[in-house]
């Protein structure tokens, strides 16, 4: 829980220490997965996990943390109703179909969510070099 008593729902864990299921070219994790995978109850397990909440629970904000941080400090946290009542899957897939080798342009900025960076984002792969001309990557 946050200091303002807002609750968070744990929807997924993506790890680069295992088979990298979430990065497969098929896009199965982002677009098609409809059954839970992995163990949501063991935060020490450094493997991919996805819960039904990923595609079933709608929400307002996104918070990304590291599983090795007992305080769950946000590496990235949106403010201002970024999800707008959508599920996380709906938000991600609204940016396009990135299956089978499709990807964002290297300097592409998709979306407009105001975010805060914190925790150990500078030492977390993929966050240190985060930049964009729009609000999505603003500090």
TAFENTA-V633115 format. One record per backbone hydrogen bond with DSSP energy under -0.5 kcal/mol. CO is the residue of the C=O (numbers start at 1). NH is the residue of the N-H. If there is no record, write none. Layout:
BEGIN
<<CO/NH> <CO/NH>>
END
This chain:
BEGIN
<<2/5> <6/2> <8/10> <9/11> <11/51> <13/15> <13/49> <20/23> <21/24> <24/27> <25/100> <27/31> <28/32> <28/33> <37/50> <38/40> <39/42> <41/43> <42/45> <45/47> <49/13> <50/37> <51/54> <52/55> <52/56> <53/57> <54/89> <57/88> <59/85> <60/83> <60/84> <62/78> <63/65> <64/75> <64/76> <66/69> <68/70> <69/72> <75/118> <76/64> <77/116> <79/114> <83/86> <86/59> <87/91> <88/92> <89/93> <90/94> <92/95> <93/96> <96/98> <99/102> <105/108> <108/110> <109/111> <114/79> <116/77> <118/121> <120/123> <121/124> <123/125> <124/127> <124/128> <127/130> <134/137> <135/115> <135/138>>
END
